[in-house]
Amino acid sequence: MSNAFLEAIIEPKKTPEMLIQPLLNTLSRLGLSESEQFIILRVTKYSLALCLVAVVGFWAATFFTHKTTNVPLSSSGSQQNLSLNTLDLKAHRYIANSLMQKGQPEKAINHFHRLLETDSEEFGIRKNLANAYLNAGHFEEALSALKQLLKEDTPDSLHAVLQAQKGITLFYLGEHNRSLNALRSSLDIAPNTPEALCFMGQIEASRSIPSPQAEKLLKRSIEVDSQYVEGWYQLARYYTQTGEYLEARKLLLEALHINPLHERSHSRLGMVYYYLNKADASLRSYKTALALNPDDFNTRYNLGKLYYTLIGDTHKALHQFNRALEKYPYHPEANFKSGLICLKNGMVKEAIRFFTNSLKQTPGDVRKLLQLANAYERLGNRDEALRVYRKITDIDPLNSIAFRKIRSLSD
């Protein structure tokens, strides 16, 4: 018996009548008469035929339209590419602005460059790139970009903002006199420029704390622009330095009301809660800040400090200190506290490494030198311990601990 014959027995070919039989069965169960069933079947057949004709007709019209305009059907690919390119630029613009809001200017820079590849003259993108350079610490690039922007014809209010940013850049480059001149020029053009008022307040605060002049300038920056997040943040920072933590908390909450993604405000709020001895609230704020910017080594250190002092979890503290050291290997305090944890847990060689790194930027810190000498003692390295203790007496000739240790180790 042939395979074809077997297949015909097992699954006979379906005729048109067999295909519509399920529909007839359904209509019969509904109680419709034969004439009513005939009408419904005829309407169904005509509808299917019309749908088929419409599809074929549309395809033919599209084909001949493309033929007559000499545009191949595949040209839709170039149109799609154009659409994708537009979407790509919109994505870069959105991501760049989002990263700036989150306080991650370093990551935003490449996105602004991508936008400038399409329109190298767009003023807004160049202004945002200069701001990203400034906030990311690329001060030479920021100054160069700002000088170019200041050459262009802009409204006085915008010119004043650019002058203020130039002043801020010059300050970080160590040119303090030129910085003050640029900031004053900004205020001469527009006395209510929040950026200039805010940074002049920061300069005053860096000279002395407390500073009524700094407080006045910082308050004025948010009076002239209540939506200026940096002003709220810097005033809160000033109050943190003066120990007015409840006032600082109120200002930081206002900053976050304006911009919930302002990472530095979340981080500063964690610090405020830490000083208020509110460990749970501090932990939440630090974790939010790190969710927005995982690379912020200062917040990593502060979180480690929270675990170390208020929570008492040295394992988690050491983890956060090490995360901070991945970005800033010679962070003095992260190294020092890591050394203390290792020394307490009997990891003496690791403690010596951390203490040594903690002294890279603060070589005369007696507190750290004493711990390093103590670690050498515990390791049994008397010569190195003596060397460090003698260094301490050179720095602090009246240090009784070092003198006592030198006498005992010299016997």
KOLLOKOL-992248 format. One record per residue (C-alpha): x, y, z; residue number from 1. Coordinates in pm, 1 decimal. Layout:
! residues N
         x         y         z  fimar
         X         Y         Z    NUM
...
//
This chain:
! residues 411
         x         y         z  fimar
       0.0       0.0       0.0      1
     150.6     335.7    -104.0      2
     227.8     617.1     140.1      3
       1.3     855.9     -55.5      4
    -292.0     616.2     -13.5      5
    -225.9     584.6     359.3      6
    -207.7     963.5     399.3      7
    -538.4     999.3     211.2      8
    -704.8     755.9     450.9      9
    -555.1     908.1     767.0     10
    -605.7    1274.5     668.3     11
    -820.6    1320.6     354.1     12
    -783.5    1644.9     158.7     13
   -1023.3    1917.9     271.2     14
   -1274.2    2037.2      10.6     15
   -1430.8    2390.1      24.7     16
   -1751.7    2227.1     149.6     17
   -1561.5    2061.5     432.7     18
   -1399.4    2393.1     529.6     19
   -1736.4    2565.7     577.2     20
   -1901.5    2267.8     748.7     21
   -1807.0    2390.3    1103.8     22
   -1979.2    2721.8    1025.9     23
   -2293.7    2537.1     904.6     24
   -2300.3    2329.0    1221.0     25
   -2279.8    2644.2    1434.8     26
   -2559.0    2815.0    1241.0     27
   -2780.6    2504.2    1278.8     28
   -2727.4    2498.9    1654.7     29
   -2843.1    2860.4    1663.8     30
   -3179.2    2747.6    1519.1     31
   -3148.6    2931.2    1185.9     32
   -3345.9    2808.8     886.0     33
   -3175.5    2681.8     567.4     34
   -3260.1    3004.1     378.4     35
   -3109.5    3214.3     659.2     36
   -2800.9    2997.0     662.9     37
   -2767.0    3036.3     282.8     38
   -2776.4    3419.2     310.3     39
   -2511.1    3425.8     585.0     40
   -2282.1    3191.5     387.3     41
   -2315.8    3403.2      72.6     42
   -2234.4    3726.0     264.6     43
   -1930.8    3555.8     420.4     44
   -1799.4    3440.4      80.3     45
   -1843.6    3787.2     -74.6     46
   -1673.2    3954.1     224.0     47
   -1370.1    3728.0     197.4     48
   -1347.6    3788.2    -175.0     49
   -1364.6    4168.0    -130.6     50
   -1094.1    4158.4     137.3     51
    -866.4    3963.1     -95.4     52
    -927.4    4207.1    -381.9     53
    -856.3    4505.8    -151.7     54
    -524.2    4358.7     -32.6     55
    -410.0    4278.7    -387.8     56
    -520.5    4623.2    -506.7     57
    -331.6    4803.8    -231.9     58
     -15.8    4604.3    -303.3     59
     -40.4    4680.4    -675.2     60
     -99.4    5053.7    -615.0     61
     201.7    5073.5    -382.6     62
     420.8    4883.7    -628.4     63
     332.4    5102.2    -927.4     64
     364.0    5423.4    -723.0     65
     721.2    5333.9    -636.3     66
     790.6    5234.9    -998.4     67
     659.6    5561.9   -1144.7     68
     852.9    5778.9    -899.2     69
    1173.9    5576.6    -960.1     70
    1200.3    5505.9    -586.5     71
    1280.4    5140.2    -518.4     72
    1080.8    4961.9    -253.6     73
    1398.6    4921.8     -51.3     74
    1425.1    5302.8     -12.5     75
    1198.9    5266.8     289.6     76
    1514.6    5145.8     459.8     77
    1677.5    5488.6     421.1     78
    1363.6    5654.5     554.8     79
    1375.3    5417.3     849.9     80
    1741.2    5504.5     905.1     81
    1651.4    5874.3     905.1     82
    1382.1    5804.5    1163.2     83
    1623.3    5599.5    1373.5     84
    1884.5    5876.9    1353.1     85
    1627.1    6125.8    1485.2     86
    1537.4    5888.3    1766.4     87
    1906.6    5837.2    1839.7     88
    1962.6    6211.4    1883.5     89
    1652.5    6247.0    2099.5     90
    1782.6    5963.2    2316.3     91
    2123.9    6129.8    2353.5     92
    1959.7    6460.7    2446.7     93
    1733.0    6295.3    2702.9     94
    2014.1    6088.8    2857.7     95
    2251.6    6387.5    2872.9     96
    1994.8    6607.7    3048.2     97
    1898.7    6324.7    3283.9     98
    2262.8    6263.4    3379.0     99
    2312.7    6634.3    3447.7    100
    2005.4    6632.9    3673.6    101
    2143.6    6330.4    3858.4    102
    2475.7    6506.1    3911.8    103
    2672.4    6281.7    3674.3    104
    2825.1    6537.3    3433.7    105
    3121.0    6314.7    3342.0    106
    2885.8    6061.3    3184.9    107
    2685.6    6334.0    3008.5    108
    2985.2    6475.3    2818.4    109
    2996.3    6204.7    2547.7    110
    2623.5    6245.2    2482.0    111
    2663.3    6620.7    2427.7    112
    2951.4    6549.4    2188.2    113
    2727.1    6310.9    1994.0    114
    2466.1    6585.9    1958.4    115
    2729.0    6833.9    1837.7    116
    2828.7    6592.7    1560.0    117
    2491.6    6673.0    1401.7    118
    2484.9    7045.7    1477.7    119
    2820.9    7181.4    1592.0    120
    2687.3    7537.7    1613.9    121
    2384.6    7484.3    1838.9    122
    2436.2    7727.9    2124.4    123
    2229.6    7538.2    2380.3    124
    2426.7    7215.3    2340.2    125
    2761.0    7398.6    2359.5    126
    2643.5    7579.5    2673.8    127
    2536.7    7250.3    2832.6    128
    2868.7    7090.5    2737.8    129
    3059.9    7377.3    2902.2    130
    2849.1    7328.6    3215.2    131
    2918.6    6953.2    3208.6    132
    3292.9    7018.7    3178.0    133
    3275.8    7257.2    3474.3    134
    3082.1    7021.5    3699.8    135
    3296.5    6722.7    3601.4    136
    3615.1    6907.1    3695.8    137
    3752.7    6951.6    3342.3    138
    3826.1    7316.6    3410.5    139
    4056.7    7391.7    3115.7    140
    3798.5    7254.6    2870.2    141
    3521.3    7442.5    3051.2    142
    3713.8    7772.4    3034.6    143
    3787.1    7730.0    2664.1    144
    3420.6    7654.3    2587.5    145
    3295.9    7946.9    2799.0    146
    3533.7    8193.2    2630.3    147
    3391.0    8094.7    2291.4    148
    3032.7    8130.7    2414.6    149
    3107.1    8475.1    2564.4    150
    3222.1    8601.6    2225.0    151
    2872.6    8555.9    2083.1    152
    2586.9    8802.6    2097.3    153
    2363.1    8690.0    2384.5    154
    2101.2    8854.9    2608.8    155
    2245.6    9024.5    2918.7    156
    2093.4    8768.3    3153.8    157
    2258.3    8478.0    2968.9    158
    2587.9    8667.9    2936.6    159
    2584.7    8719.2    3313.2    160
    2534.1    8345.4    3373.1    161
    2824.5    8260.4    3142.7    162
    3044.2    8516.0    3322.1    163
    2950.2    8358.0    3654.5    164
    3045.5    8013.3    3526.4    165
    3372.8    8155.9    3399.0    166
    3436.7    8296.3    3745.7    167
    3368.2    7958.1    3904.9    168
    3602.4    7787.6    3657.0    169
    3882.7    8037.7    3724.1    170
    3843.2    7986.3    4098.4    171
    3897.5    7611.9    4063.6    172
    4198.3    7679.7    3840.5    173
    4350.5    7877.5    4128.7    174
    4311.0    8219.9    3964.7    175
    4114.8    8374.3    4251.4    176
    4152.9    8740.0    4153.4    177
    4034.7    8677.5    3797.2    178
    3755.8    8464.8    3941.2    179
    3626.6    8748.3    4161.6    180
    3652.7    8992.2    3869.6    181
    3440.5    8764.0    3650.4    182
    3181.9    8714.1    3926.5    183
    3162.2    9089.0    3989.9    184
    3129.7    9148.5    3615.7    185
    2839.3    8906.0    3613.9    186
    2664.7    9095.0    3894.5    187
    2736.9    9431.2    3726.2    188
    2551.4    9309.2    3416.7    189
    2269.7    9141.0    3608.8    190
    2272.2    9201.1    3986.8    191
    2032.7    8911.0    4040.9    192
    2237.3    8635.4    3874.7    193
    2185.9    8337.7    4109.6    194
    2500.1    8152.6    3994.4    195
    2725.6    8449.2    4072.9    196
    2558.2    8516.6    4408.9    197
    2577.4    8149.3    4505.3    198
    2943.3    8106.8    4421.1    199
    3050.9    8431.8    4580.0    200
    2876.1    8298.6    4888.6    201
    3078.9    7976.8    4862.6    202
    3402.1    8177.6    4836.1    203
    3311.4    8375.4    5146.8    204
    3225.8    8052.7    5333.0    205
    3561.9    7902.8    5236.1    206
    3735.5    8196.8    5404.1    207
    3559.9    8168.8    5738.0    208
    3278.3    7980.7    5913.8    209
    3044.7    8123.1    6029.0    210
    3024.4    8405.4    5775.0    211
    2728.3    8646.8    5774.2    212
    2832.6    8765.7    5425.6    213
    2833.5    8410.7    5286.8    214
    2493.2    8340.8    5441.0    215
    2353.7    8664.2    5296.2    216
    2478.5    8589.9    4942.8    217
    2355.6    8230.3    4946.7    218
    2011.6    8333.4    5071.8    219
    1988.2    8600.0    4803.9    220
    2067.5    8342.1    4532.4    221
    1747.7    8149.5    4614.5    222
    1546.0    8464.9    4671.5    223
    1605.9    8574.4    4311.5    224
    1544.5    8222.1    4176.3    225
    1346.0    7990.6    4400.0    226
    1398.6    7702.9    4152.0    227
    1779.5    7726.5    4166.1    228
    1865.2    7389.6    4323.1    229
    2234.9    7466.2    4363.6    230
    2149.6    7767.1    4580.6    231
    1934.6    7557.7    4816.0    232
    2205.2    7290.2    4828.7    233
    2492.0    7531.2    4900.8    234
    2296.7    7712.1    5172.1    235
    2221.1    7373.6    5331.3    236
    2590.9    7287.8    5304.3    237
    2675.1    7613.6    5483.8    238
    2432.9    7529.1    5768.2    239
    2580.6    7178.8    5792.2    240
    2920.9    7338.7    5846.4    241
    2780.9    7566.2    6117.9    242
    2608.2    7271.9    6288.1    243
    2252.3    7393.0    6216.5    244
    2138.4    7049.1    6100.0    245
    1761.5    7093.7    6122.9    246
    1780.9    7407.5    5908.1    247
    2005.1    7224.0    5661.8    248
    1755.0    6935.7    5646.9    249
    1469.7    7172.8    5563.8    250
    1667.5    7331.4    5278.9    251
    1774.8    6995.5    5134.2    252
    1416.0    6869.7    5130.9    253
    1321.6    7183.8    4937.2    254
    1603.7    7117.1    4688.0    255
    1477.1    6760.6    4640.3    256
    1122.4    6886.0    4596.6    257
    1248.9    7089.8    4300.3    258
    1471.2    6812.2    4163.9    259
    1417.1    6464.2    4316.1    260
    1719.3    6335.1    4120.7    261
    1970.4    6577.6    4273.5    262
    2223.0    6322.8    4397.2    263
    2431.9    6563.2    4608.9    264
    2124.7    6671.4    4805.1    265
    2043.6    6307.6    4887.4    266
    2404.1    6253.6    4994.5    267
    2414.0    6572.2    5205.2    268
    2081.7    6473.7    5363.7    269
    2240.2    6142.2    5463.7    270
    2519.0    6339.1    5632.1    271
    2269.8    6560.1    5815.6    272
    2080.6    6255.0    5945.7    273
    2414.7    6103.6    6050.5    274
    2493.8    6409.4    6263.6    275
    2140.4    6396.2    6404.0    276
    2212.4    6034.1    6505.9    277
    1931.3    5899.2    6284.4    278
    2101.9    5592.3    6137.1    279
    1804.1    5449.5    5943.5    280
    1722.1    5780.7    5773.3    281
    2090.0    5838.2    5696.4    282
    2119.6    5490.5    5544.4    283
    1818.0    5549.4    5316.9    284
    1952.5    5883.3    5192.5    285
    2301.4    5747.7    5121.4    286
    2159.1    5447.7    4934.5    287
    1939.2    5675.3    4723.4    288
    2239.6    5893.8    4638.8    289
    2442.8    5587.8    4536.8    290
    2155.9    5452.4    4327.8    291
    2174.7    5778.2    4131.5    292
    2555.2    5785.1    4119.1    293
    2729.7    5457.9    4215.9    294
    3073.5    5612.1    4144.2    295
    3054.1    5881.2    4413.6    296
    3344.0    5775.0    4637.2    297
    3270.9    6041.3    4902.3    298
    2921.4    5902.6    4958.0    299
    3068.3    5551.1    4962.7    300
    3306.8    5662.9    5237.0    301
    3025.9    5832.2    5433.0    302
    2812.0    5518.6    5409.6    303
    3105.5    5312.7    5535.9    304
    3150.5    5559.3    5820.7    305
    2781.3    5521.1    5907.5    306
    2816.5    5141.1    5922.1    307
    3138.7    5176.7    6124.3    308
    3022.2    5423.3    6388.2    309
    2642.2    5429.1    6427.1    310
    2541.1    5083.4    6303.3    311
    2846.4    4888.0    6419.8    312
    2870.2    4659.1    6116.3    313
    3244.0    4654.8    6037.0    314
    3202.3    4398.9    5756.5    315
    2970.5    4628.8    5558.8    316
    3181.6    4929.0    5655.6    317
    3496.0    4769.8    5511.8    318
    3308.3    4680.5    5191.5    319
    3200.2    5042.5    5140.2    320
    3547.6    5177.7    5221.5    321
    3696.3    4942.6    4961.7    322
    3438.0    5056.6    4704.3    323
    3543.6    5416.0    4773.5    324
    3910.7    5318.9    4734.9    325
    3840.0    5169.7    4392.2    326
    3775.0    5525.9    4270.6    327
    4016.0    5711.6    4500.8    328
    4293.5    5471.7    4611.5    329
    4457.2    5718.1    4851.6    330
    4145.7    5846.1    5026.8    331
    4302.0    5926.1    5368.5    332
    4010.5    5838.5    5596.0    333
    3878.9    5539.8    5398.7    334
    4227.1    5386.8    5415.9    335
    4269.1    5472.4    5783.1    336
    3938.5    5323.2    5895.5    337
    3996.3    5015.6    5678.5    338
    4331.0    4976.5    5856.7    339
    4163.6    4998.9    6197.9    340
    3912.1    4729.6    6104.3    341
    4184.9    4499.6    5969.6    342
    4404.1    4553.7    6275.5    343
    4115.4    4470.0    6507.0    344
    4051.0    4147.5    6313.0    345
    4415.4    4039.6    6320.5    346
    4482.7    4120.9    5953.7    347
    4802.9    4307.9    6041.3    348
    4973.5    4310.5    5699.9    349
    4655.7    4444.3    5537.6    350
    4631.1    4706.9    5813.2    351
    4987.7    4824.2    5742.1    352
    4905.3    4861.0    5373.3    353
    4595.5    5069.2    5448.7    354
    4777.0    5287.6    5705.8    355
    5062.0    5348.1    5460.1    356
    4816.9    5454.1    5188.0    357
    4630.5    5678.2    5433.2    358
    4954.9    5873.7    5487.9    359
    5020.3    5939.2    5116.7    360
    4836.1    6271.9    5127.0    361
    4871.9    6339.9    5500.3    362
    5229.4    6229.9    5583.8    363
    5241.9    6427.2    5909.4    364
    4921.2    6293.5    6065.0    365
    5039.2    6171.3    6407.4    366
    4716.7    5977.6    6472.4    367
    4776.6    5761.9    6163.0    368
    5149.6    5727.7    6228.0    369
    5081.2    5591.3    6577.9    370
    4852.9    5322.3    6434.7    371
    5112.1    5232.7    6168.3    372
    5384.2    5198.7    6432.3    373
    5151.4    4988.5    6648.7    374
    5082.6    4757.8    6352.2    375
    5456.2    4709.6    6292.7    376
    5493.3    4621.8    6662.6    377
    5219.4    4360.5    6639.1    378
    5383.9    4216.7    6330.7    379
    5712.1    4188.3    6524.9    380
    5898.5    4436.2    6303.8    381
    6075.9    4635.2    6578.9    382
    6300.4    4838.5    6341.7    383
    6008.6    4972.5    6136.4    384
    5810.1    5048.3    6452.0    385
    6105.6    5247.7    6592.8    386
    6146.6    5434.8    6265.3    387
    5781.8    5545.8    6269.2    388
    5785.6    5640.1    6640.6    389
    6097.4    5854.8    6583.7    390
    5923.5    6024.5    6292.6    391
    5636.2    6108.9    6529.8    392
    5876.9    6272.5    6778.4    393
    6021.3    6481.4    6493.5    394
    5672.7    6611.9    6420.1    395
    5554.3    6630.7    6781.9    396
    5851.1    6651.9    7022.9    397
    5615.5    6629.5    7323.7    398
    5436.1    6311.7    7217.9    399
    5457.4    6097.0    7532.1    400
    5329.7    5778.1    7366.1    401
    5603.5    5782.6    7102.4    402
    5877.7    5855.6    7358.6    403
    5759.8    5574.5    7586.0    404
    5748.5    5331.1    7295.4    405
    6097.5    5429.4    7177.4    406
    6239.0    5362.9    7523.9    407
    6068.8    5023.8    7555.9    408
    6166.3    4908.1    7205.1    409
    6527.0    5030.2    7242.3    410
    6596.4    4821.9    7555.6    411
//
